[in-house]
Amino acid sequence: MDGVAARSRRVLSLCGRLMNEVVSFFVFSLLDLLDAALCLAFKVSDFLAEAEWKPCYCSSSSAREAIHGAAGGEILVSERGESNIVCLSSGGGGGNVNKIRLDQVSDTLYTRPSKLQEVSESIKRLYEKRGKERAAKAATVFAVDSAVVEMLQGRMVRKQPHPIRRWSDCDCEDCTSWASRRRRSLFVKVAGAKGMSEKPREDVLFIHGFISSSAFWTETLFPNFSDSAKSAYRLFAVDLLGFGRSPKPSDSLYTLREHLDMIEQSVLEPYKVKSFHIVAHSLGCILALALAVKHPGSVKSLTLLAPPYYPVPKGVQAAQYVMRRVAPRRVWPLITFGASLACWYEHITRAWCLLACKNHRFWELLTKIITRNRIRTFLFEGFFCHTHNAAWHTLHNVICGMAGKLDGYLDTVRDHLRCDVTIFHGKDDKLIPVECSYSVQRRVRRAHVKVIENKDHITIVVGRQRAFARELEEIWRKSSG
């Protein structure tokens, strides 16, 4: 009897997966068409609103072409081992050449085949006799998208991040204050032991996740730390570049290097932080690992929440592999559908930002009216207060683009850092599976994984902030001891 029930469950599960595949194919094929239509619509709208055609990632230009920019400059793309370098040179032939490394620009920005193309390629590979040979040839080709080139050309002329917002971005005070005040540092919330003269015993840096903000920490954990912790620790929560109240330059590529540089310039240097604990969530875990590798002698403890670490099989393009793991283009579960929209569709996500982010004040007010102001809307600050340019590039260049480097980061943490590594993961997390945390532990054996029952990607903190605050205090206390 039990065997019959088990077989029935397997059959139902198989039918469910098959139905999900079929429905997903048709839904995402339609979304491919919608994204193409929105591409044209936004090009026309950009021209009408800003008097110029804006580049997008729908088409790429060959790496072997010289692309002439404004003011007579040109951008030459060359391959040097695994690092792709763009050389910026002036037309005057002075001989001075600036080099901008593009090894942190993910090819997932401009290599996202449509659903129909992907299925067609899969069928071809089944009948391709020279698959390995074709893969080797494909690996030698490198292309830089015209949108990347456009941003680099702008920097050749301006030298500084371009503050002018796009017409589809929000123009409220919170989102644009950095430009009006000419602020070039991140928004930083400091709590706990204040004042440089007090010499706080320890510093703690909190790094939020994707489409979030410092409010994820300041509205949950900060009020729940004990008085002794508040007097002993200086707490820093930042809005990452492009999010919350931090600068949102329109010509930034939002690479990992740019994010790290801004954290160093906004927290470590001005506040003279020499050693510190790190607490990071989701996307922030990648930045935390990179920061720890860059400052190996300064990190006292490393606490990661739902790290997006997917071990990449050998011979597979890392960024493409992770994009398909994070966003497999399935309609179910819904959080996977949302992640697939965010990863695969440049213009649909821009339309979403136009509707939601540009009008976030309206949505916040509407929520308060509907709920009679019974719920706190601090999560809206991160979910709505960003630009499409920031979210799109950060998602691809950090989460996808750094996939090939995470093994090296973890190996460095394992071999060269002495700090404690603690990982928290919600058992019901549908966005980043628990297996990601166990994969980190297999790489860094001393890492301690704590799986929280009945919690997901957000409620691992929100809703259990008091208990989590005590857990963090214990981690810091043991690390200090």
N, C-alpha and C positions, 0 to 999 in steps of 0.2 A: 504493500500500500504506500509506504514511504517512497519507494522507488518510482511509482507512478506519479506521485505528487512532485517529486524532484524533476522528472522528465517534463512534466507539464510546465513547471516554472521555467525550465530551460527553453522550451518551445516558445512560451510567451515572451521571455526576455529576448530571444532571437527575433521574433516578429516585431517587437517594439524597436529594436535597433535598426531593423530593416526599414520600418516605417519612418523612423527618424532620418535615415539616410536619404530615402526617396523624397520626403517632404523638404529636407534641407537642400537637396539639389535644385529643386524648382524655386524655392524661396530665394536662395542666394544667386541663382541665375537671373531672377528678376531684379535683385538688388544690384547686380553688375550693370544691368541696363539703366537702372535709376541713377547709379553713380556716374555713368557716362553722360546722362542727360544733365545732371547737376553740374558736371564739369563745365559744360558749355554755358549753362546759366550763370555760373559764378564768373566765368571769364568775361561775359558781357556785362554783368553787374560791376565787376572790378573796373572795367574800362569806363563805364558811365560814372562811377563814384570817384575814381581815383585817376582817371585819364591815362591809364596805362594797363597793358595786359600783364596779369600776374602769372608767374610760372606755377606749374603743379607737377606732380610726380607721375602723370599718366604716360609720359614718353621720356625716354632717356637718350642722351647723346653719346657718341662713341668716345672712349677714353683716348683714342689716338688723334682726336681732332684738336686743333687749337681754337679756342672760343674767345673771340675778341669782346672785351668789355668796354665799359665807359672810359672816357679819358684816354683812349689809346692803349689801355692795358690788355693783357691777355692771360689766360689761364691754361697752363699746359699740364696734362695729366700723365704721369709715368708710373710704372710698376717697379718697386724695389723690394724684392723679397715678399714679405707679407704686409708691408706698409705701403699704402697708396698715398702718394704725396702730390699735392697741388702746388705748383710754383707760380707765384704772383710776381710779374715783372712789369716795370714801366716801359712805355713805348719809346722813351728817350735813349734806351740802350746804355744806361749808366753802369750796368753790370751788377747792381745790388739786387739780389733776389730774396724775397721773403718766402718761407716755406710753411705751409699749413698742412698738418698731417690729417688725412682723412681716414685713418684706420679705425676711428670711432664713429664713422658714418655708416649706418647699417644699409645693406643692399635690399632689405625688406621695404625700404622706403619706395623704391622704384621697380621692384621685382615682385609683383603680386598678381599672378595669372588669374583670369576669371575662372569661375567654377567649370564652365564648359571646356576651357583650355586645359585646365588641370586634369579633368577626366580624359580628354583626348590624349594628353601626354602620357598618362598612366597606361592607356591601352597601347600606345606606341612602344613604351618600354617593355611591355610583355613580349613583343615580337622583334625587338631590336637585338640583333646578334652581336653588335659591337658596343654594348652599353658602356663598358669600362673605358673604351677608347674615346667615346663621345664625351663621357664625364671628364676625362683628362683634358680634352680640348676645351670644354666649356670652362674649366677652372682657370685657363690662361687668359680669359677675356674679362676685362674690367670696364664698367661703364659708370659714368658720373651723370646724375640726373641734372637737367637744365635748371631745376629749382635750386639745387645745391650751388651750381655755378653762379646763379643770379645773386644769391646771398653773399658769396665770396667776392663777387664783383663790387657789390655795395660796400663791403668792408675795405676794399682797396681804396675807395674814394673817401669814405667817411672816417675810417680808422676806429670809430667808436660804435657800440651797439646803437641801432636805429630806434629811437623811442616812439616814432609816429605809429599810432595804432591803425589797424585796418578798419574799414567802415563796418565790418561785421563783428567787431569786438566791442565789449562793454566800455562805456565812457563815464561810469560813475566814479565818485571820489576814491573809493577803496581800490578800484582797479587801475586808476591812472595817477594816483598821488605820487608815485615814484618818478613819473615823467615830469610833472609840473614842478616838483621839488628838486629835480635833477639828482635824485638819489641813485647811486650805483651799487648799493649793498642790499643784501636780503633783509626782509622784515624779520626781526629777532625778538622773541618774547623771553625775557629773563626773569626768573623767580628764584626764591630761596635766599641763600646767603648773598646779599648784595653789597656793592661797594668794593672797590679795588683794595682799599686799606684794610678791610676785614680779613683778608687772606683766607677765603673759604677753603675748607679742607679738601673738597673734591669738586670736580666739574662733571656735568652730565649733559650730553648732546642727544637730543631727540630728533629723529628724521622721519617724516611722514611718508606715506605711500602715494600711489598714483591717484590723480585728481582728488587730492586731499590738501590739508593745510596744517599749520601749527595748532589750530583749534582742536584737532584730533587728540592732542595731548593736554593742552592748557585747560580745556573745558571738562576733561575727564580725570586725568591723573593728578595734575598740579594741585587741585583743591583737596585731594585725598591723601597726600603725603603727610606723615606725622610731623609734629612740631620739631622733633629732634632732627628729622631728615631735612626739613626746610632750613634749619640753622646750620646744618653740616654740609649741605650740597648746594652748589649754584647750578640751576637748571636752565638750559638753553633749548628753546624750540624754534625752529626756523620754518619759514615758508620757502620752499625750494624755488629756484629760478623759474619764472613763468606761472607761478601758482600763488593763490591768496593775495597778499598785499606786496609781494616782492616784484621787482622789475620784470617786465614782459617784453623784451626787445623783439621787434618783428623780424629782424634778420639773423637771429641766433639759430644755430642748428641744435642747441640743447643737448650737446654730447655729454658724456660722463665727465670729461675733463672740465667743461664749462661749469657743471654743477659743483664739482669738487673745488674748483678755484673760487667760486662764489662763497662756499661754506668757509673756506680758509680766510678769505678777505673780510667776511662779515662776522665771524665768531672767533676763530682761533687767534688771528692776529690782533684785532682791536681789543679783545678782552684778555689777551696774554694767557691763553689757555695752553698749558704745557703738558698736562696729562688729563685724561678724561675717560669716562664710561660712555658707551654708545648704546642707545635703544632705538631700534629701527623697525619699521613695518613695511612688508611687501616690497615695492620698488625701492624703498629706502634701504633695504637690506643689501642691495647691490652697491649702493653708494657707501654704506657702512663698511663693507668688506674692502672696497677700493681705498677708503680713507684709512682703514686699519693697516693695509699693506703699505700705504704711503707714509704712515707715521707709526711704525711697528713698536717703537719704544714708548709711545705715549698712551696707548690704549690699555686701560686697566680691566675692563670687562666688556664683553660683546653680547648684547641681547638682541636676538632676531625674532621677529614675529612673522610667520608665514613667508619664509624666503622663497622667491620664485626660481629655484635651482633645478634645472632639468639636465641630467648628464647626457651629453651628446655622443652618439655612437661614432666610432671612427669612420672616416670617409664621407661623413655627412656635413653639409654646410650648416654651421651652428645656428646662425640667425634665422634661417629659413625653418630649421627644425623646431626651434623654440616657438616661433610664431605660430606654427601649426599645432603645437602642444597647448599653448595658451589660448589660441583662437582657432579651433578645428572646424569652424563654419558648420555648426550644428544648431538647430532651432531649440533643442532641449539638452540640458536644463537652461532656463532663461538667462542665468548669469553667464553661461557660455555663449549664448546668442548675443548678449550685449558686448562681451569681449571680442567676438568675431566682427561685429559691426565696427568697433573701435579700431581694430587692427587692420582690416582689409579695405575699408571704404573711406578714402580721404575726403570726398565731397559730401557724403552722407553725414559724416561726423562734423564737418563744418556747418552743415545745415542744422544739426542738433545744437551746436554751440551758438549759432545765430538765434535759434529759438529759445534755448534755455539759459546760456551764459550771458548773453547780451541783455536779457530781461530777468536776471536773477532776483532783482529787487521785487518785481511783481510776484514771482513764484514764492518768495519768502513771505510776503504779505498775505498771499492767498492761503498758504499753509497755516499761518497764524490765525486767520479768520476761520478756516474750516475746523481747526482743532481748538478754537477759542483760546489760543495761546497756551495750550496745556503741554506742548512738547517744545523742547529746545531745538532750535534749527541750526546749531553750530556746524553740523556736517555740511550744510549748504555752502558754507564759505569755501570749502575746498572743492566740493562737487561742481559748483557753478562759477567760482571766481578764478578762471584761467582763460587763456586764449587757445584757440584751436591749434595755432602754430606751436605753442608750448607743449600741449598734450600730445599732438601727433608725433613731433620729433622726439620727445622724451620717451614715449612708449617704444618707438622703433630703435632709437639710438642707444638707449640704456637697457631696457628689458630684453629686446631681441639682439641688438648689436653687441652687447657684452657677453653673450652666451658662451662664446669661444674662449673667454678669459677667466670665467668664474672658477674653473678647475685650478688655474694657476693661483688665483687669489686664495682659494681655500687651502691649497698646498702651502702657501706662505704663512697663513694663519696657523696651520698645523706645525710647521717646522721652525718658524722664526718668531712667533708670538707666544708669550707665556700667559696671556690673559685667559680668564674663564670664558667659555662660550655656552650660552644657554639659548635654547630655541623653544618658542611657544607656538602651538598650532591648534586651531579649532578643528575638532573631529568632523564637523559638518561643513567645512570649507569646500565649496564647490568650484571656486575660482582657482585656487592654488591647492592641489591635493596634499594630504599629509605626507605622502611618499616623498615630496620635495624635501621636507625636513629630515626624514630618515636618510635621504641621499647625502645631505650635508654631513650628517653624523657618520656615515660610512667613510666620508672623505676626511673628516676631522674627528678622530675617535674620542677625544676627550669632551666633545660637545654633548650636552645633556638636553634631551628632547622631552618636553612636557606637552602631552596632548590633552586639550581641554574638552571634556564631553559637552555635547549639546551647544557648541559655540561655532560660529562661522568666521568669515574673513573680517568682519567688523565687530561682531559681538565678543570676539576674543578680548577686546578692551572695553568697548562701550557696553555697559550693563554689569561689568564685573571690575570696575575701576578701583574700588576700594581694596579688593583682594589682590589685584595685580600690583597696586602701589606697594603693598606689604611685601609681595614677592620680589619686587625690584629692590626695595630697601635691604632685604636679606642678601640678594646677590651682591650688591655694592658693599655691604658690611663684610661678607666673606672675602671678596676680592681685596678689600683694604687690609684685612687681617693677614 
